[in-house]
Amino acid sequence: MLSCYSNKPFQKSIYILIGRKRKRGIIIAEIDPLLVMQEDLRRALKKPMEERRWGSVLDLRKCVGCHACNIACISENKLPPGVVYRPVIEEQKGTFPNVSRRFMPKPCVQCDNPPCTPVCPVTATWKQADGIVVVDYERCIGCRYCITACPYAARTFDYGEFYTEGTPSIQPYEKVHNFEYGKRWVRTEGDAPVGNARKCHYCIHRLNRGMLPACIVTCIARAKYFGDLNDPESLVSKLAVKPNAFRLKEELGTQPKTYYLI
C-alpha cells in the first residue's frame, strides 16, 4: 500500500493507493476507488433528495466469490437465518480440465419501475425520491405479494428464526437490535421486522450519515461500486455507461439501477 497527498481542494487528507500501473516507463499509482466513492457520496448528499439517483455497478471480472459483502450485510443489518440481502451466485462453466468459475452478487437491483411495489395491499413498500425501494416494517402485514412479484428474487421473509435454535439457549448476539432505516429494531417475537418482507436498502442508515453501504467498503477485490447515477462525474456513472456493462432482465421494463461489468 502506498500513500500520497493530492493538490485538489477536496483531497487534502492522505489517500491510500492500491496497485501501480506503468505508462511510458512511468509508474502511476491508482487511488483507492473507495475514496473516490466517498467523495462522490459527500457531493451527492449536498443535493436535494429528489436530485439524487443511487445506483451500483458490480464488476464480475474482479469478484472472487469471497462472500465478504454478504457477511458484512448480515453483520450490519443483523440478518437472521433465511434473510439474505445480497447472495453470491456461483457458476461453473466448461468441462474438465477446461473449467472456470464465475461469481455473481445478486442484491436488490433497485428498479426505477419496481414491480414489487404496486402489488402491496397496504402500500408498505415504495420507491423513494432518490430511487431506493424501501419497506415500512411497521406497516407491512407479511402477505409476501412483493416477494412473488419480484423477478429478481431479491426479497426474503423473516420467519423469526435464530441461528442458535435447538441449542441450550439463544445467544444474546442474535437478539441485538439493528438500525435499518434509521430506527432501532429489537428482535422479539411478534414485533417488526419479524413477520415482514425484507430487502437490501443500500444501508440507508449509513448513507444518511455520510457512509458507504457496508458491502461496498468490505469488498476485498474492489469489485463493487456505488454512487449517484445523476452525477456524470461520479465513478459509478462513468462505469455504468461502459460498453461492457449490462443489466439483468432489462426486457421486463423494470429499469434496474444495478449494472454488471463483464
C-alpha positions as CSV (number, residue, x, y, z in Angstrom):
1,M,0.0,0.0,0.0
2,L,1.2,3.5,-0.8
3,S,0.1,6.9,0.3
4,C,0.4,10.4,-1.1
5,Y,-1.1,13.9,-0.9
6,S,-3.3,15.3,-3.7
7,N,-3.3,19.0,-4.5
8,K,-7.1,19.0,-5.2
9,P,-9.1,21.1,-2.7
10,F,-11.3,18.2,-1.5
11,Q,-8.4,15.7,-1.4
12,K,-6.2,17.2,1.3
13,S,-6.2,14.1,3.5
14,I,-3.8,11.2,3.0
15,Y,-5.0,8.9,0.3
16,I,-4.4,5.2,0.3
17,L,-3.4,3.9,-3.1
18,I,-3.8,0.5,-4.5
19,G,-1.7,-1.1,-7.2
20,R,0.5,0.6,-9.7
21,K,0.3,0.9,-13.5
22,R,3.2,1.5,-15.8
23,K,2.7,4.0,-18.7
24,R,5.5,5.1,-21.0
25,G,8.0,4.0,-18.4
26,I,6.4,6.0,-15.6
27,I,4.8,4.2,-12.6
28,I,1.4,5.7,-11.9
29,A,-0.3,4.9,-8.5
30,E,-4.0,4.3,-8.5
31,I,-6.3,6.0,-6.0
32,D,-8.4,3.5,-4.0
33,P,-11.9,3.7,-5.5
34,L,-13.4,3.7,-2.0
35,L,-12.0,7.2,-1.5
36,V,-13.4,8.3,-4.9
37,M,-16.8,6.9,-4.0
38,Q,-16.7,8.5,-0.6
39,E,-16.2,11.9,-2.1
40,D,-18.9,11.2,-4.7
41,L,-21.2,10.4,-1.8
42,R,-20.4,13.7,0.0
43,R,-21.1,15.6,-3.1
44,A,-24.4,13.8,-3.7
45,L,-25.6,14.4,-0.1
46,K,-25.4,18.1,-0.6
47,K,-28.1,17.9,-3.3
48,P,-31.9,17.6,-2.5
49,M,-33.1,14.0,-2.2
50,E,-35.1,14.1,-5.5
51,E,-32.0,15.1,-7.4
52,R,-30.1,12.0,-6.4
53,R,-30.4,8.6,-8.0
54,W,-28.5,5.9,-6.2
55,G,-27.2,3.0,-8.2
56,S,-24.4,0.4,-8.2
57,V,-22.0,-1.3,-10.5
58,L,-20.7,-4.9,-9.9
59,D,-17.6,-6.0,-11.8
60,L,-17.8,-9.7,-12.5
61,R,-14.2,-9.8,-13.7
62,K,-13.0,-8.8,-10.3
63,C,-15.4,-10.7,-7.9
64,V,-13.5,-13.6,-6.3
65,G,-16.5,-15.2,-4.5
66,C,-15.2,-14.5,-1.0
67,H,-18.8,-13.6,0.2
68,A,-17.3,-10.7,2.3
69,C,-20.2,-8.5,1.0
70,N,-22.8,-11.0,2.2
71,I,-21.2,-11.4,5.6
72,A,-20.8,-7.7,6.0
73,C,-24.5,-7.2,5.2
74,I,-25.6,-9.9,7.7
75,S,-23.4,-8.3,10.4
76,E,-24.5,-4.7,9.6
77,N,-28.2,-5.5,9.5
78,K,-28.3,-8.4,12.0
79,L,-29.9,-10.7,9.5
80,P,-31.5,-13.9,10.8
81,P,-31.5,-17.3,9.0
82,G,-33.3,-17.2,5.7
83,V,-33.0,-13.5,5.3
84,V,-30.4,-12.6,2.6
85,Y,-29.9,-9.2,1.0
86,R,-27.1,-9.9,-1.3
87,P,-26.4,-13.6,-2.1
88,V,-23.5,-14.5,-4.3
89,I,-24.3,-17.0,-7.1
90,E,-21.6,-19.3,-8.1
91,E,-21.4,-20.6,-11.7
92,Q,-19.1,-23.3,-13.1
93,K,-18.5,-23.4,-16.8
94,G,-16.7,-25.8,-19.1
95,T,-15.7,-29.4,-19.0
96,F,-12.6,-30.7,-17.1
97,P,-9.8,-29.8,-17.5
98,N,-11.0,-26.6,-19.1
99,V,-13.2,-25.4,-16.3
100,S,-13.8,-21.9,-15.0
101,R,-15.9,-20.4,-12.3
102,R,-17.8,-17.1,-12.1
103,F,-19.3,-15.4,-9.2
104,M,-22.3,-13.0,-9.4
105,P,-23.6,-11.0,-6.4
106,K,-27.3,-10.6,-6.7
107,P,-28.6,-7.8,-4.4
108,C,-31.9,-5.9,-5.0
109,V,-31.3,-4.1,-8.3
110,Q,-33.4,-1.0,-7.1
111,C,-35.7,-0.8,-10.1
112,D,-36.8,2.6,-11.4
113,N,-40.1,0.8,-12.3
114,P,-40.3,-1.8,-9.5
115,P,-43.0,-4.5,-9.9
116,C,-42.9,-5.3,-6.2
117,T,-44.4,-2.0,-5.0
118,P,-47.8,-1.8,-6.7
119,V,-48.9,-5.3,-5.5
120,C,-48.6,-4.4,-1.8
121,P,-52.2,-4.1,-0.5
122,V,-51.2,-1.7,2.3
123,T,-48.6,0.4,0.4
124,A,-45.8,-0.7,2.8
125,T,-43.2,-0.6,0.1
126,W,-42.4,2.1,-2.4
127,K,-39.6,3.8,-4.3
128,Q,-38.1,6.9,-2.6
129,A,-37.3,10.1,-4.4
130,D,-33.7,9.1,-4.5
131,G,-34.5,5.7,-6.2
132,I,-34.1,3.3,-3.2
133,V,-37.0,0.9,-2.9
134,V,-37.8,0.6,0.8
135,V,-40.1,-1.3,3.2
136,D,-42.1,0.1,6.1
137,Y,-41.8,-2.7,8.7
138,E,-44.5,-1.2,10.9
139,R,-47.0,-1.2,8.0
140,C,-46.1,-4.5,6.4
141,I,-48.6,-7.3,7.1
142,G,-46.4,-10.1,5.8
143,C,-48.6,-11.1,2.9
144,R,-45.5,-11.7,0.7
145,Y,-47.1,-10.5,-2.5
146,C,-44.0,-8.4,-3.1
147,I,-41.7,-11.4,-2.8
148,T,-43.7,-13.2,-5.5
149,A,-43.8,-10.1,-7.8
150,C,-40.0,-9.5,-7.7
151,P,-38.5,-11.1,-10.9
152,Y,-35.0,-10.9,-9.3
153,A,-35.8,-13.0,-6.1
154,A,-34.4,-10.0,-4.2
155,R,-36.8,-10.2,-1.2
156,T,-37.0,-12.7,1.6
157,F,-39.3,-13.3,4.5
158,D,-38.3,-13.0,8.2
159,Y,-39.8,-16.0,10.0
160,G,-38.3,-15.0,13.3
161,E,-35.7,-17.8,13.4
162,F,-32.4,-17.8,15.1
163,Y,-29.1,-19.5,14.2
164,T,-28.7,-21.0,17.7
165,E,-32.2,-22.5,17.8
166,G,-32.0,-26.1,19.2
167,T,-29.1,-25.3,21.5
168,P,-29.5,-24.8,25.2
169,S,-30.2,-21.1,24.8
170,I,-30.5,-18.4,22.1
171,Q,-27.2,-16.5,22.1
172,P,-27.5,-12.8,23.1
173,Y,-25.8,-11.6,19.9
174,E,-28.8,-12.9,17.9
175,K,-31.1,-10.5,19.8
176,V,-29.0,-7.4,19.3
177,H,-31.1,-4.6,17.8
178,N,-30.4,-3.2,14.3
179,F,-30.8,0.3,12.9
180,E,-32.3,-0.3,9.5
181,Y,-34.0,2.8,8.0
182,G,-32.6,4.8,10.9
183,K,-34.8,3.2,13.6
184,R,-33.9,0.9,16.5
185,W,-35.4,-2.6,15.9
186,V,-35.4,-5.1,18.8
187,R,-35.7,-8.7,17.7
188,T,-38.6,-10.1,19.7
189,E,-41.4,-12.4,18.6
190,G,-44.4,-10.6,17.1
191,D,-42.6,-7.3,16.6
192,A,-41.2,-5.9,13.3
193,P,-39.2,-6.9,11.4
194,V,-40.2,-10.4,12.4
195,G,-43.1,-11.4,10.1
196,N,-42.1,-8.9,7.4
197,A,-40.7,-9.0,3.9
198,R,-37.1,-7.7,3.9
199,K,-34.7,-6.5,1.2
200,C,-31.5,-4.5,0.5
201,H,-31.8,-0.8,1.0
202,Y,-28.3,0.3,0.3
203,C,-27.7,0.6,4.1
204,I,-29.8,3.7,4.1
205,H,-29.0,4.3,7.8
206,R,-25.3,4.6,6.8
207,L,-26.0,6.7,3.7
208,N,-27.8,9.3,5.8
209,R,-24.7,9.6,7.9
210,G,-22.4,10.0,5.0
211,M,-21.1,6.4,4.9
212,L,-21.0,4.0,2.0
213,P,-23.0,0.7,2.2
214,A,-21.3,-2.0,4.2
215,C,-21.0,-4.3,1.3
216,I,-19.1,-1.7,-0.7
217,V,-16.4,-1.0,1.9
218,T,-15.8,-4.6,2.6
219,C,-15.2,-5.9,-0.9
220,I,-11.6,-7.1,-0.9
221,A,-11.4,-7.0,-4.7
222,R,-12.9,-3.6,-5.1
223,A,-15.4,-5.2,-7.5
224,K,-18.4,-3.2,-6.2
225,Y,-19.1,0.5,-6.9
226,F,-21.9,2.8,-5.5
227,G,-22.9,6.4,-6.1
228,D,-25.2,8.9,-7.7
229,L,-26.2,8.0,-11.3
230,N,-27.4,11.5,-11.8
231,D,-23.9,12.8,-11.3
232,P,-21.9,12.4,-14.5
233,E,-18.7,12.9,-12.6
234,S,-19.3,10.1,-10.2
235,L,-17.3,6.8,-10.6
236,V,-20.5,4.7,-10.8
237,S,-21.9,6.9,-13.6
238,K,-18.7,6.5,-15.6
239,L,-18.7,2.7,-15.2
240,A,-22.4,2.3,-15.9
241,V,-22.1,3.6,-19.5
242,K,-19.1,1.4,-20.5
243,P,-19.8,-0.9,-23.5
244,N,-19.3,-4.0,-21.4
245,A,-22.0,-3.0,-18.9
246,F,-25.4,-4.8,-18.8
247,R,-28.4,-5.0,-16.5
248,L,-30.4,-8.1,-15.6
249,K,-33.7,-8.7,-17.3
250,E,-33.9,-5.3,-19.0
251,E,-36.6,-6.7,-21.3
252,L,-39.1,-6.7,-18.4
253,G,-39.1,-2.9,-18.4
254,T,-38.1,-2.7,-14.7
255,Q,-35.2,-0.3,-15.4
256,P,-32.8,-1.7,-12.7
257,K,-30.2,0.7,-11.3
258,T,-27.6,-2.1,-10.8
259,Y,-25.2,-2.7,-13.6
260,Y,-22.8,-5.6,-14.2
261,L,-19.4,-5.4,-16.0
262,I,-18.2,-8.4,-18.0
